Structures are given as C-alpha cells and as structure tokens.
Amino acid sequence: MKTTKSFAVGALMVPILLGLGGCAGMSDRDKSTAIGAGVGAVGGAVLTGGSAVGTVGGAAVGGVIGNQVGK
C-alpha cells in the first residue's frame, strides 16, 4: 500500500514540475491568471463532485480573479 502511494505522489509531481518550467517567460499578471485558473478548477471540481461544468466554471472564475489580482 505504501509503495502505491509513493508511486502516485511521484507520478503527480512530474507534470507539476515540468509545468512550472513553462512559466519562466510569463509576466506576473499571466502567472496570477494561470494560478487562479488552476485553483479555481480544483475548487470547482471539489464543490461539484468532479463535474466538468463545475471544473471549467471554476477555472474561468479563478482565472478572472487571478487576472485582476495580478494588476
């Protein structure tokens, strides 16, 4: 069981670390927008039980909020 958890955590970390490298050329406002969209997508998925509409809606709202905070 412990090996499975370790593998799952490792499998999740690789795309996260690779994705962070893509943010090097982004402005602070772009980064805020991307972070807001990511947090909003997770929040929308959690609040709606994983519904696609909730995830996309959360990402849209989070992106707008992140964009405005990044001004």
mmCIF file as Biopython writes it, N, C-alpha, C and O atoms, coordinates in Angstrom:
data_model
#
loop_
_atom_site.group_PDB
_atom_site.id
_atom_site.type_symbol
_atom_site.label_atom_id
_atom_site.label_alt_id
_atom_site.label_comp_id
_atom_site.label_asym_id
_atom_site.label_entity_id
_atom_site.label_seq_id
_atom_site.pdbx_PDB_ins_code
_atom_site.Cartn_x
_atom_site.Cartn_y
_atom_site.Cartn_z
_atom_site.occupancy
_atom_site.B_iso_or_equiv
_atom_site.auth_seq_id
_atom_site.auth_asym_id
_atom_site.pdbx_PDB_model_num
ATOM 1   N N  . MET A ? 1  ? 0.830   -1.197 0.000   1.0 0.0 1  A 1 
ATOM 2   C CA . MET A ? 1  ? 0.000   0.000  0.000   1.0 0.0 1  A 1 
ATOM 3   C C  . MET A ? 1  ? 0.872   1.257  0.000   1.0 0.0 1  A 1 
ATOM 4   O O  . MET A ? 1  ? 0.578   2.217  -0.712  1.0 0.0 1  A 1 
ATOM 5   N N  . LYS A ? 2  ? 1.945   1.251  0.799   1.0 0.0 2  A 1 
ATOM 6   C CA . LYS A ? 2  ? 2.824   2.409  0.875   1.0 0.0 2  A 1 
ATOM 7   C C  . LYS A ? 2  ? 3.523   2.661  -0.463  1.0 0.0 2  A 1 
ATOM 8   O O  . LYS A ? 2  ? 3.710   3.811  -0.861  1.0 0.0 2  A 1 
ATOM 9   N N  . THR A ? 3  ? 3.905   1.595  -1.149  1.0 0.0 3  A 1 
ATOM 10  C CA . THR A ? 3  ? 4.565   1.734  -2.447  1.0 0.0 3  A 1 
ATOM 11  C C  . THR A ? 3  ? 3.618   2.377  -3.460  1.0 0.0 3  A 1 
ATOM 12  O O  . THR A ? 3  ? 4.038   3.206  -4.266  1.0 0.0 3  A 1 
ATOM 13  N N  . THR A ? 4  ? 2.372   2.002  -3.418  1.0 0.0 4  A 1 
ATOM 14  C CA . THR A ? 4  ? 1.383   2.569  -4.336  1.0 0.0 4  A 1 
ATOM 15  C C  . THR A ? 4  ? 1.219   4.064  -4.095  1.0 0.0 4  A 1 
ATOM 16  O O  . THR A ? 4  ? 1.144   4.839  -5.049  1.0 0.0 4  A 1 
ATOM 17  N N  . LYS A ? 5  ? 1.161   4.479  -2.828  1.0 0.0 5  A 1 
ATOM 18  C CA . LYS A ? 5  ? 1.031   5.898  -2.509  1.0 0.0 5  A 1 
ATOM 19  C C  . LYS A ? 5  ? 2.254   6.671  -2.985  1.0 0.0 5  A 1 
ATOM 20  O O  . LYS A ? 5  ? 2.125   7.759  -3.547  1.0 0.0 5  A 1 
ATOM 21  N N  . SER A ? 6  ? 3.431   6.117  -2.762  1.0 0.0 6  A 1 
ATOM 22  C CA . SER A ? 6  ? 4.660   6.783  -3.188  1.0 0.0 6  A 1 
ATOM 23  C C  . SER A ? 6  ? 4.696   6.938  -4.701  1.0 0.0 6  A 1 
ATOM 24  O O  . SER A ? 6  ? 5.092   7.984  -5.214  1.0 0.0 6  A 1 
ATOM 25  N N  . PHE A ? 7  ? 4.286   5.905  -5.409  1.0 0.0 7  A 1 
ATOM 26  C CA . PHE A ? 7  ? 4.249   5.968  -6.873  1.0 0.0 7  A 1 
ATOM 27  C C  . PHE A ? 7  ? 3.258   7.027  -7.334  1.0 0.0 7  A 1 
ATOM 28  O O  . PHE A ? 7  ? 3.548   7.787  -8.259  1.0 0.0 7  A 1 
ATOM 29  N N  . ALA A ? 8  ? 2.094   7.084  -6.701  1.0 0.0 8  A 1 
ATOM 30  C CA . ALA A ? 8  ? 1.069   8.057  -7.085  1.0 0.0 8  A 1 
ATOM 31  C C  . ALA A ? 8  ? 1.570   9.481  -6.862  1.0 0.0 8  A 1 
ATOM 32  O O  . ALA A ? 8  ? 1.371   10.350 -7.712  1.0 0.0 8  A 1 
ATOM 33  N N  . VAL A ? 9  ? 2.217   9.722  -5.727  1.0 0.0 9  A 1 
ATOM 34  C CA . VAL A ? 9  ? 2.744   11.059 -5.447  1.0 0.0 9  A 1 
ATOM 35  C C  . VAL A ? 9  ? 3.824   11.418 -6.466  1.0 0.0 9  A 1 
ATOM 36  O O  . VAL A ? 9  ? 3.851   12.540 -6.972  1.0 0.0 9  A 1 
ATOM 37  N N  . GLY A ? 10 ? 4.710   10.472 -6.767  1.0 0.0 10 A 1 
ATOM 38  C CA . GLY A ? 10 ? 5.756   10.710 -7.757  1.0 0.0 10 A 1 
ATOM 39  C C  . GLY A ? 10 ? 5.181   10.973 -9.144  1.0 0.0 10 A 1 
ATOM 40  O O  . GLY A ? 10 ? 5.676   11.832 -9.874  1.0 0.0 10 A 1 
ATOM 41  N N  . ALA A ? 11 ? 4.146   10.239 -9.501  1.0 0.0 11 A 1 
ATOM 42  C CA . ALA A ? 11 ? 3.520   10.420 -10.807 1.0 0.0 11 A 1 
ATOM 43  C C  . ALA A ? 11 ? 2.847   11.781 -10.925 1.0 0.0 11 A 1 
ATOM 44  O O  . ALA A ? 11 ? 2.764   12.338 -12.020 1.0 0.0 11 A 1 
ATOM 45  N N  . LEU A ? 12 ? 2.370   12.317 -9.817  1.0 0.0 12 A 1 
ATOM 46  C CA . LEU A ? 12 ? 1.752   13.641 -9.842  1.0 0.0 12 A 1 
ATOM 47  C C  . LEU A ? 12 ? 2.785   14.763 -9.862  1.0 0.0 12 A 1 
ATOM 48  O O  . LEU A ? 12 ? 2.533   15.829 -10.423 1.0 0.0 12 A 1 
ATOM 49  N N  . MET A ? 13 ? 3.927   14.532 -9.263  1.0 0.0 13 A 1 
ATOM 50  C CA . MET A ? 13 ? 4.941   15.582 -9.164  1.0 0.0 13 A 1 
ATOM 51  C C  . MET A ? 13 ? 5.614   15.877 -10.509 1.0 0.0 13 A 1 
ATOM 52  O O  . MET A ? 13 ? 5.977   17.023 -10.772 1.0 0.0 13 A 1 
ATOM 53  N N  . VAL A ? 14 ? 5.783   14.876 -11.351 1.0 0.0 14 A 1 
ATOM 54  C CA . VAL A ? 14 ? 6.481   15.076 -12.624 1.0 0.0 14 A 1 
ATOM 55  C C  . VAL A ? 14 ? 5.784   16.119 -13.493 1.0 0.0 14 A 1 
ATOM 56  O O  . VAL A ? 14 ? 6.449   17.055 -13.936 1.0 0.0 14 A 1 
ATOM 57  N N  . PRO A ? 15 ? 4.480   16.011 -13.762 1.0 0.0 15 A 1 
ATOM 58  C CA . PRO A ? 15 ? 3.852   17.039 -14.598 1.0 0.0 15 A 1 
ATOM 59  C C  . PRO A ? 15 ? 3.837   18.416 -13.937 1.0 0.0 15 A 1 
ATOM 60  O O  . PRO A ? 15 ? 3.913   19.438 -14.619 1.0 0.0 15 A 1 
ATOM 61  N N  . ILE A ? 16 ? 3.740   18.439 -12.618 1.0 0.0 16 A 1 
ATOM 62  C CA . ILE A ? 16 ? 3.743   19.726 -11.916 1.0 0.0 16 A 1 
ATOM 63  C C  . ILE A ? 16 ? 5.085   20.420 -12.109 1.0 0.0 16 A 1 
ATOM 64  O O  . ILE A ? 16 ? 5.134   21.607 -12.431 1.0 0.0 16 A 1 
ATOM 65  N N  . LEU A ? 17 ? 6.167   19.685 -11.912 1.0 0.0 17 A 1 
ATOM 66  C CA . LEU A ? 17 ? 7.495   20.270 -12.065 1.0 0.0 17 A 1 
ATOM 67  C C  . LEU A ? 17 ? 7.770   20.674 -13.513 1.0 0.0 17 A 1 
ATOM 68  O O  . LEU A ? 17 ? 8.380   21.715 -13.758 1.0 0.0 17 A 1 
ATOM 69  N N  . LEU A ? 18 ? 7.332   19.871 -14.460 1.0 0.0 18 A 1 
ATOM 70  C CA . LEU A ? 18 ? 7.510   20.230 -15.861 1.0 0.0 18 A 1 
ATOM 71  C C  . LEU A ? 18 ? 6.682   21.462 -16.225 1.0 0.0 18 A 1 
ATOM 72  O O  . LEU A ? 18 ? 7.123   22.305 -17.007 1.0 0.0 18 A 1 
ATOM 73  N N  . GLY A ? 19 ? 5.511   21.557 -15.668 1.0 0.0 19 A 1 
ATOM 74  C CA . GLY A ? 19 ? 4.645   22.700 -15.937 1.0 0.0 19 A 1 
ATOM 75  C C  . GLY A ? 19 ? 5.204   23.999 -15.393 1.0 0.0 19 A 1 
ATOM 76  O O  . GLY A ? 19 ? 5.013   25.054 -15.997 1.0 0.0 19 A 1 
ATOM 77  N N  . LEU A ? 20 ? 5.892   23.942 -14.262 1.0 0.0 20 A 1 
ATOM 78  C CA . LEU A ? 20 ? 6.467   25.147 -13.693 1.0 0.0 20 A 1 
ATOM 79  C C  . LEU A ? 20 ? 7.559   25.726 -14.585 1.0 0.0 20 A 1 
ATOM 80  O O  . LEU A ? 20 ? 7.758   26.941 -14.604 1.0 0.0 20 A 1 
ATOM 81  N N  . GLY A ? 21 ? 8.250   24.897 -15.306 1.0 0.0 21 A 1 
ATOM 82  C CA . GLY A ? 21 ? 9.279   25.378 -16.222 1.0 0.0 21 A 1 
ATOM 83  C C  . GLY A ? 21 ? 8.701   26.209 -17.350 1.0 0.0 21 A 1 
ATOM 84  O O  . GLY A ? 21 ? 9.392   27.068 -17.899 1.0 0.0 21 A 1 
ATOM 85  N N  . GLY A ? 22 ? 7.462   25.974 -17.703 1.0 0.0 22 A 1 
ATOM 86  C CA . GLY A ? 22 ? 6.812   26.721 -18.768 1.0 0.0 22 A 1 
ATOM 87  C C  . GLY A ? 22 ? 6.408   28.128 -18.363 1.0 0.0 22 A 1 
ATOM 88  O O  . GLY A ? 22 ? 6.014   28.923 -19.217 1.0 0.0 22 A 1 
ATOM 89  N N  . CYS A ? 23 ? 6.496   28.452 -17.085 1.0 0.0 23 A 1 
ATOM 90  C CA . CYS A ? 23 ? 6.089   29.772 -16.593 1.0 0.0 23 A 1 
ATOM 91  C C  . CYS A ? 23 ? 7.235   30.775 -16.593 1.0 0.0 23 A 1 
ATOM 92  O O  . CYS A ? 23 ? 7.037   31.922 -16.191 1.0 0.0 23 A 1 
ATOM 93  N N  . ALA A ? 24 ? 8.416   30.382 -17.027 1.0 0.0 24 A 1 
ATOM 94  C CA . ALA A ? 24 ? 9.593   31.246 -16.915 1.0 0.0 24 A 1 
ATOM 95  C C  . ALA A ? 24 ? 9.434   32.553 -17.687 1.0 0.0 24 A 1 
ATOM 96  O O  . ALA A ? 24 ? 9.890   33.594 -17.215 1.0 0.0 24 A 1 
ATOM 97  N N  . GLY A ? 25 ? 8.807   32.527 -18.845 1.0 0.0 25 A 1 
ATOM 98  C CA . GLY A ? 25 ? 8.694   33.729 -19.651 1.0 0.0 25 A 1 
ATOM 99  C C  . GLY A ? 25 ? 7.405   34.505 -19.442 1.0 0.0 25 A 1 
ATOM 100 O O  . GLY A ? 25 ? 7.133   35.453 -20.179 1.0 0.0 25 A 1 
ATOM 101 N N  . MET A ? 26 ? 6.616   34.127 -18.466 1.0 0.0 26 A 1 
ATOM 102 C CA . MET A ? 26 ? 5.324   34.771 -18.251 1.0 0.0 26 A 1 
ATOM 103 C C  . MET A ? 26 ? 5.466   36.012 -17.376 1.0 0.0 26 A 1 
ATOM 104 O O  . MET A ? 26 ? 6.338   36.081 -16.511 1.0 0.0 26 A 1 
ATOM 105 N N  . SER A ? 27 ? 4.594   36.991 -17.616 1.0 0.0 27 A 1 
ATOM 106 C CA . SER A ? 27 ? 4.557   38.169 -16.747 1.0 0.0 27 A 1 
ATOM 107 C C  . SER A ? 27 ? 3.895   37.783 -15.427 1.0 0.0 27 A 1 
ATOM 108 O O  . SER A ? 27 ? 3.289   36.718 -15.310 1.0 0.0 27 A 1 
ATOM 109 N N  . ASP A ? 28 ? 4.021   38.657 -14.444 1.0 0.0 28 A 1 
ATOM 110 C CA . ASP A ? 28 ? 3.399   38.390 -13.144 1.0 0.0 28 A 1 
ATOM 111 C C  . ASP A ? 28 ? 1.884   38.268 -13.273 1.0 0.0 28 A 1 
ATOM 112 O O  . ASP A ? 28 ? 1.257   37.457 -12.591 1.0 0.0 28 A 1 
ATOM 113 N N  . ARG A ? 29 ? 1.309   39.071 -14.145 1.0 0.0 29 A 1 
ATOM 114 C CA . ARG A ? 29 ? -0.147  39.015 -14.337 1.0 0.0 29 A 1 
ATOM 115 C C  . ARG A ? 29 ? -0.557  37.700 -14.987 1.0 0.0 29 A 1 
ATOM 116 O O  . ARG A ? 29 ? -1.576  37.117 -14.615 1.0 0.0 29 A 1 
ATOM 117 N N  . ASP A ? 30 ? 0.226   37.226 -15.953 1.0 0.0 30 A 1 
ATOM 118 C CA . ASP A ? 30 ? -0.062  35.942 -16.592 1.0 0.0 30 A 1 
ATOM 119 C C  . ASP A ? 30 ? 0.039   34.803 -15.585 1.0 0.0 30 A 1 
ATOM 120 O O  . ASP A ? 30 ? -0.784  33.887 -15.585 1.0 0.0 30 A 1 
ATOM 121 N N  . LYS A ? 31 ? 1.054   34.868 -14.726 1.0 0.0 31 A 1 
ATOM 122 C CA . LYS A ? 31 ? 1.215   33.841 -13.696 1.0 0.0 31 A 1 
ATOM 123 C C  . LYS A ? 31 ? 0.026   33.846 -12.742 1.0 0.0 31 A 1 
ATOM 124 O O  . LYS A ? 31 ? -0.488  32.788 -12.381 1.0 0.0 31 A 1 
ATOM 125 N N  . SER A ? 32 ? -0.410  35.037 -12.334 1.0 0.0 32 A 1 
ATOM 126 C CA . SER A ? 32 ? -1.563  35.140 -11.438 1.0 0.0 32 A 1 
ATOM 127 C C  . SER A ? 32 ? -2.817  34.568 -12.087 1.0 0.0 32 A 1 
ATOM 128 O O  . SER A ? 32 ? -3.617  33.907 -11.424 1.0 0.0 32 A 1 
ATOM 129 N N  . THR A ? 33 ? -2.988  34.821 -13.375 1.0 0.0 33 A 1 
ATOM 130 C CA . THR A ? 33 ? -4.141  34.297 -14.105 1.0 0.0 33 A 1 
ATOM 131 C C  . THR A ? 33 ? -4.092  32.768 -14.153 1.0 0.0 33 A 1 
ATOM 132 O O  . THR A ? 33 ? -5.100  32.102 -13.915 1.0 0.0 33 A 1 
ATOM 133 N N  . ALA A ? 34 ? -2.923  32.219 -14.459 1.0 0.0 34 A 1 
ATOM 134 C CA . ALA A ? 34 ? -2.777  30.764 -14.543 1.0 0.0 34 A 1 
ATOM 135 C C  . ALA A ? 34 ? -2.991  30.106 -13.184 1.0 0.0 34 A 1 
ATOM 136 O O  . ALA A ? 34 ? -3.659  29.077 -13.087 1.0 0.0 34 A 1 
ATOM 137 N N  . ILE A ? 35 ? -2.429  30.694 -12.145 1.0 0.0 35 A 1 
ATOM 138 C CA . ILE A ? 35 ? -2.605  30.135 -10.795 1.0 0.0 35 A 1 
ATOM 139 C C  . ILE A ? 35 ? -4.070  30.207 -10.381 1.0 0.0 35 A 1 
ATOM 140 O O  . ILE A ? 35 ? -4.613  29.253 -9.824  1.0 0.0 35 A 1 
ATOM 141 N N  . GLY A ? 36 ? -4.704  31.339 -10.656 1.0 0.0 36 A 1 
ATOM 142 C CA . GLY A ? 36 ? -6.127  31.487 -10.332 1.0 0.0 36 A 1 
ATOM 143 C C  . GLY A ? 36 ? -6.984  30.468 -11.058 1.0 0.0 36 A 1 
ATOM 144 O O  . GLY A ? 36 ? -7.913  29.904 -10.480 1.0 0.0 36 A 1 
ATOM 145 N N  . ALA A ? 37 ? -6.673  30.231 -12.329 1.0 0.0 37 A 1 
ATOM 146 C CA . ALA A ? 37 ? -7.437  29.241 -13.101 1.0 0.0 37 A 1 
ATOM 147 C C  . ALA A ? 37 ? -7.240  27.849 -12.537 1.0 0.0 37 A 1 
ATOM 148 O O  . ALA A ? 37 ? -8.194  27.076 -12.451 1.0 0.0 37 A 1 
ATOM 149 N N  . GLY A ? 38 ? -6.014  27.517 -12.148 1.0 0.0 38 A 1 
ATOM 150 C CA . GLY A ? 38 ? -5.748  26.197 -11.571 1.0 0.0 38 A 1 
ATOM 151 C C  . GLY A ? 38 ? -6.459  25.996 -10.247 1.0 0.0 38 A 1 
ATOM 152 O O  . GLY A ? 38 ? -7.076  24.957 -10.014 1.0 0.0 38 A 1 
ATOM 153 N N  . VAL A ? 39 ? -6.370  26.990 -9.383  1.0 0.0 39 A 1 
ATOM 154 C CA . VAL A ? 39 ? -7.035  26.898 -8.078  1.0 0.0 39 A 1 
ATOM 155 C C  . VAL A ? 39 ? -8.553  26.861 -8.267  1.0 0.0 39 A 1 
ATOM 156 O O  . VAL A ? 39 ? -9.250  26.108 -7.587  1.0 0.0 39 A 1 
ATOM 157 N N  . GLY A ? 40 ? -9.053  27.672 -9.186  1.0 0.0 40 A 1 
ATOM 158 C CA . GLY A ? 40 ? -10.493 27.681 -9.451  1.0 0.0 40 A 1 
ATOM 159 C C  . GLY A ? 40 ? -10.987 26.357 -10.004 1.0 0.0 40 A 1 
ATOM 160 O O  . GLY A ? 40 ? -12.075 25.903 -9.651  1.0 0.0 40 A 1 
ATOM 161 N N  . ALA A ? 41 ? -10.193 25.730 -10.870 1.0 0.0 41 A 1 
ATOM 162 C CA . ALA A ? 41 ? -10.583 24.429 -11.428 1.0 0.0 41 A 1 
ATOM 163 C C  . ALA A ? 41 ? -10.668 23.378 -10.335 1.0 0.0 41 A 1 
ATOM 164 O O  . ALA A ? 41 ? -11.613 22.591 -10.293 1.0 0.0 41 A 1 
ATOM 165 N N  . VAL A ? 42 ? -9.684  23.369 -9.456  1.0 0.0 42 A 1 
ATOM 166 C CA . VAL A ? 42 ? -9.706  22.401 -8.344  1.0 0.0 42 A 1 
ATOM 167 C C  . VAL A ? 42 ? -10.888 22.681 -7.436  1.0 0.0 42 A 1 
ATOM 168 O O  . VAL A ? 42 ? -11.609 21.761 -7.049  1.0 0.0 42 A 1 
ATOM 169 N N  . GLY A ? 43 ? -11.092 23.950 -7.093  1.0 0.0 43 A 1 
ATOM 170 C CA . GLY A ? 43 ? -12.225 24.307 -6.236  1.0 0.0 43 A 1 
ATOM 171 C C  . GLY A ? 43 ? -13.557 23.953 -6.867  1.0 0.0 43 A 1 
ATOM 172 O O  . GLY A ? 43 ? -14.445 23.424 -6.199  1.0 0.0 43 A 1 
ATOM 173 N N  . GLY A ? 44 ? -13.701 24.245 -8.156  1.0 0.0 44 A 1 
ATOM 174 C CA . GLY A ? 44 ? -14.944 23.913 -8.851  1.0 0.0 44 A 1 
ATOM 175 C C  . GLY A ? 44 ? -15.196 22.419 -8.900  1.0 0.0 44 A 1 
ATOM 176 O O  . GLY A ? 44 ? -16.331 21.967 -8.752  1.0 0.0 44 A 1 
ATOM 177 N N  . ALA A ? 45 ? -14.132 21.653 -9.110  1.0 0.0 45 A 1 
ATOM 178 C CA . ALA A ? 45 ? -14.275 20.194 -9.146  1.0 0.0 45 A 1 
ATOM 179 C C  . ALA A ? 45 ? -14.673 19.653 -7.782  1.0 0.0 45 A 1 
ATOM 180 O O  . ALA A ? 45 ? -15.519 18.764 -7.683  1.0 0.0 45 A 1 
ATOM 181 N N  . VAL A ? 46 ? -14.066 20.188 -6.737  1.0 0.0 46 A 1 
ATOM 182 C CA . VAL A ? 46 ? -14.379 19.717 -5.377  1.0 0.0 46 A 1 
ATOM 183 C C  . VAL A ? 46 ? -15.814 20.073 -5.010  1.0 0.0 46 A 1 
ATOM 184 O O  . VAL A ? 46 ? -16.547 19.245 -4.469  1.0 0.0 46 A 1 
ATOM 185 N N  . LEU A ? 47 ? -16.208 21.291 -5.302  1.0 0.0 47 A 1 
ATOM 186 C CA . LEU A ? 47 ? -17.552 21.739 -4.911  1.0 0.0 47 A 1 
ATOM 187 C C  . LEU A ? 47 ? -18.665 21.060 -5.694  1.0 0.0 47 A 1 
ATOM 188 O O  . LEU A ? 47 ? -19.786 20.944 -5.199  1.0 0.0 47 A 1 
ATOM 189 N N  . THR A ? 48 ? -18.375 20.611 -6.904  1.0 0.0 48 A 1 
ATOM 190 C CA . THR A ? 48 ? -19.427 19.997 -7.722  1.0 0.0 48 A 1 
ATOM 191 C C  . THR A ? 48 ? -19.265 18.485 -7.850  1.0 0.0 48 A 1 
ATOM 192 O O  . THR A ? 48 ? -19.945 17.852 -8.657  1.0 0.0 48 A 1 
ATOM 193 N N  . GLY A ? 49 ? -18.377 17.916 -7.067  1.0 0.0 49 A 1 
ATOM 194 C CA . GLY A ? 49 ? -18.199 16.463 -7.109  1.0 0.0 49 A 1 
ATOM 195 C C  . GLY A ? 49 ? -17.526 15.978 -8.381  1.0 0.0 49 A 1 
ATOM 196 O O  . GLY A ? 49 ? -17.756 14.845 -8.805  1.0 0.0 49 A 1 
ATOM 197 N N  . GLY A ? 50 ? -16.699 16.814 -8.995  1.0 0.0 50 A 1 
ATOM 198 C CA . GLY A ? 50 ? -15.950 16.392 -10.174 1.0 0.0 50 A 1 
ATOM 199 C C  . GLY A ? 50 ? -16.653 16.650 -11.495 1.0 0.0 50 A 1 
ATOM 200 O O  . GLY A ? 50 ? -16.220 16.154 -12.535 1.0 0.0 50 A 1 
ATOM 201 N N  . SER A ? 51 ? -17.724 17.413 -11.465 1.0 0.0 51 A 1 
ATOM 202 C CA . SER A ? 51 ? -18.444 17.702 -12.712 1.0 0.0 51 A 1 
ATOM 203 C C  . SER A ? 51 ? -17.584 18.556 -13.650 1.0 0.0 51 A 1 
ATOM 204 O O  . SER A ? 51 ? -16.882 19.464 -13.205 1.0 0.0 51 A 1 
ATOM 205 N N  . ALA A ? 52 ? -17.644 18.259 -14.934 1.0 0.0 52 A 1 
ATOM 206 C CA . ALA A ? 52 ? -16.855 19.005 -15.924 1.0 0.0 52 A 1 
ATOM 207 C C  . ALA A ? 52 ? -17.273 20.465 -15.967 1.0 0.0 52 A 1 
ATOM 208 O O  . ALA A ? 52 ? -16.424 21.347 -16.091 1.0 0.0 52 A 1 
ATOM 209 N N  . VAL A ? 53 ? -18.560 20.730 -15.869 1.0 0.0 53 A 1 
ATOM 210 C CA . VAL A ? 53 ? -19.057 22.101 -15.910 1.0 0.0 53 A 1 
ATOM 211 C C  . VAL A ? 53 ? -18.546 22.883 -14.698 1.0 0.0 53 A 1 
ATOM 212 O O  . VAL A ? 53 ? -18.141 24.038 -14.826 1.0 0.0 53 A 1 
ATOM 213 N N  . GLY A ? 54 ? -18.565 22.257 -13.537 1.0 0.0 54 A 1 
ATOM 214 C CA . GLY A ? 54 ? -18.056 22.908 -12.331 1.0 0.0 54 A 1 
ATOM 215 C C  . GLY A ? 54 ? -16.569 23.183 -12.411 1.0 0.0 54 A 1 
ATOM 216 O O  . GLY A ? 54 ? -16.099 24.230 -11.964 1.0 0.0 54 A 1 
ATOM 217 N N  . THR A ? 55 ? -15.825 22.243 -12.981 1.0 0.0 55 A 1 
ATOM 218 C CA . THR A ? 55 ? -14.378 22.418 -13.121 1.0 0.0 55 A 1 
ATOM 219 C C  . THR A ? 55 ? -14.056 23.553 -14.078 1.0 0.0 55 A 1 
ATOM 220 O O  . THR A ? 55 ? -13.218 24.402 -13.774 1.0 0.0 55 A 1 
ATOM 221 N N  . VAL A ? 56 ? -14.711 23.578 -15.229 1.0 0.0 56 A 1 
ATOM 222 C CA . VAL A ? 56 ? -14.469 24.630 -16.219 1.0 0.0 56 A 1 
ATOM 223 C C  . VAL A ? 56 ? -14.946 25.980 -15.685 1.0 0.0 56 A 1 
ATOM 224 O O  . VAL A ? 56 ? -14.274 26.996 -15.863 1.0 0.0 56 A 1 
ATOM 225 N N  . GLY A ? 57 ? -16.094 25.984 -15.039 1.0 0.0 57 A 1 
ATOM 226 C CA . GLY A ? 57 ? -16.603 27.228 -14.463 1.0 0.0 57 A 1 
ATOM 227 C C  . GLY A ? 57 ? -15.679 27.768 -13.385 1.0 0.0 57 A 1 
ATOM 228 O O  . GLY A ? 57 ? -15.427 28.971 -13.325 1.0 0.0 57 A 1 
ATOM 229 N N  . GLY A ? 58 ? -15.179 26.891 -12.540 1.0 0.0 58 A 1 
ATOM 230 C CA . GLY A ? 58 ? -14.239 27.304 -11.503 1.0 0.0 58 A 1 
ATOM 231 C C  . GLY A ? 58 ? -12.957 27.842 -12.096 1.0 0.0 58 A 1 
ATOM 232 O O  . GLY A ? 58 ? -12.403 28.822 -11.597 1.0 0.0 58 A 1 
ATOM 233 N N  . ALA A ? 59 ? -12.476 27.213 -13.158 1.0 0.0 59 A 1 
ATOM 234 C CA . ALA A ? 59 ? -11.262 27.685 -13.823 1.0 0.0 59 A 1 
ATOM 235 C C  . ALA A ? 59 ? -11.479 29.074 -14.422 1.0 0.0 59 A 1 
ATOM 236 O O  . ALA A ? 59 ? -10.603 29.934 -14.334 1.0 0.0 59 A 1 
ATOM 237 N N  . ALA A ? 60 ? -12.635 29.290 -15.026 1.0 0.0 60 A 1 
ATOM 238 C CA . ALA A ? 60 ? -12.927 30.594 -15.628 1.0 0.0 60 A 1 
ATOM 239 C C  . ALA A ? 60 ? -12.998 31.682 -14.565 1.0 0.0 60 A 1 
ATOM 240 O O  . ALA A ? 60 ? -12.399 32.746 -14.720 1.0 0.0 60 A 1 
ATOM 241 N N  . VAL A ? 61 ? -13.722 31.423 -13.497 1.0 0.0 61 A 1 
ATOM 242 C CA . VAL A ? 61 ? -13.852 32.409 -12.424 1.0 0.0 61 A 1 
ATOM 243 C C  . VAL A ? 61 ? -12.495 32.653 -11.757 1.0 0.0 61 A 1 
ATOM 244 O O  . VAL A ? 61 ? -12.124 33.798 -11.499 1.0 0.0 61 A 1 
ATOM 245 N N  . GLY A ? 62 ? -11.761 31.581 -11.481 1.0 0.0 62 A 1 
ATOM 246 C CA . GLY A ? 62 ? -10.445 31.724 -10.868 1.0 0.0 62 A 1 
ATOM 247 C C  . GLY A ? 62 ? -9.473  32.478 -11.759 1.0 0.0 62 A 1 
ATOM 248 O O  . GLY A ? 62 ? -8.671  33.270 -11.264 1.0 0.0 62 A 1 
ATOM 249 N N  . GLY A ? 63 ? -9.530  32.246 -13.060 1.0 0.0 63 A 1 
ATOM 250 C CA . GLY A ? 63 ? -8.673  32.963 -13.985 1.0 0.0 63 A 1 
ATOM 251 C C  . GLY A ? 63 ? -8.958  34.452 -14.007 1.0 0.0 63 A 1 
ATOM 252 O O  . GLY A ? 63 ? -8.032  35.262 -14.041 1.0 0.0 63 A 1 
ATOM 253 N N  . VAL A ? 64 ? -10.215 34.815 -13.989 1.0 0.0 64 A 1 
ATOM 254 C CA . VAL A ? 64 ? -10.597 36.242 -13.973 1.0 0.0 64 A 1 
ATOM 255 C C  . VAL A ? 64 ? -10.122 36.887 -12.673 1.0 0.0 64 A 1 
ATOM 256 O O  . VAL A ? 64 ? -9.572  37.988 -12.686 1.0 0.0 64 A 1 
ATOM 257 N N  . ILE A ? 65 ? -10.336 36.203 -11.560 1.0 0.0 65 A 1 
ATOM 258 C CA . ILE A ? 65 ? -9.914  36.756 -10.268 1.0 0.0 65 A 1 
ATOM 259 C C  . ILE A ? 65 ? -8.377  36.892 -10.245 1.0 0.0 65 A 1 
ATOM 260 O O  . ILE A ? 65 ? -7.853  37.927 -9.835  1.0 0.0 65 A 1 
ATOM 261 N N  . GLY A ? 66 ? -7.672  35.861 -10.680 1.0 0.0 66 A 1 
ATOM 262 C CA . GLY A ? 66 ? -6.216  35.922 -10.714 1.0 0.0 66 A 1 
ATOM 263 C C  . GLY A ? 66 ? -5.713  37.028 -11.612 1.0 0.0 66 A 1 
ATOM 264 O O  . GLY A ? 66 ? -4.717  37.679 -11.295 1.0 0.0 66 A 1 
ATOM 265 N N  . ASN A ? 67 ? -6.388  37.253 -12.732 1.0 0.0 67 A 1 
ATOM 266 C CA . ASN A ? 67 ? -6.010  38.314 -13.653 1.0 0.0 67 A 1 
ATOM 267 C C  . ASN A ? 67 ? -6.166  39.681 -13.007 1.0 0.0 67 A 1 
ATOM 268 O O  . ASN A ? 67 ? -5.317  40.555 -13.178 1.0 0.0 67 A 1 
ATOM 269 N N  . GLN A ? 68 ? -7.236  39.862 -12.274 1.0 0.0 68 A 1 
ATOM 270 C CA . GLN A ? 68 ? -7.489  41.149 -11.631 1.0 0.0 68 A 1 
ATOM 271 C C  . GLN A ? 68 ? -6.554  41.386 -10.451 1.0 0.0 68 A 1 
ATOM 272 O O  . GLN A ? 68 ? -6.132  42.518 -10.214 1.0 0.0 68 A 1 
ATOM 273 N N  . VAL A ? 69 ? -6.230  40.345 -9.719  1.0 0.0 69 A 1 
ATOM 274 C CA . VAL A ? 69 ? -5.299  40.460 -8.600  1.0 0.0 69 A 1 
ATOM 275 C C  . VAL A ? 69 ? -3.898  40.775 -9.114  1.0 0.0 69 A 1 
ATOM 276 O O  . VAL A ? 69 ? -3.126  41.465 -8.448  1.0 0.0 69 A 1 
ATOM 277 N N  . GLY A ? 70 ? -3.573  40.268 -10.300 1.0 0.0 70 A 1 
ATOM 278 C CA . GLY A ? 70 ? -2.250  40.465 -10.864 1.0 0.0 70 A 1 
ATOM 279 C C  . GLY A ? 70 ? -2.011  41.846 -11.452 1.0 0.0 70 A 1 
ATOM 280 O O  . GLY A ? 70 ? -0.924  42.102 -11.969 1.0 0.0 70 A 1 
ATOM 281 N N  . LYS A ? 71 ? -2.987  42.743 -11.390 1.0 0.0 71 A 1 
ATOM 282 C CA . LYS A ? 71 ? -2.836  44.109 -11.939 1.0 0.0 71 A 1 
ATOM 283 C C  . LYS A ? 71 ? -1.795  44.892 -11.174 1.0 0.0 71 A 1 
ATOM 284 O O  . LYS A ? 71 ? -1.536  46.052 -11.493 1.0 0.0 71 A 1 
#
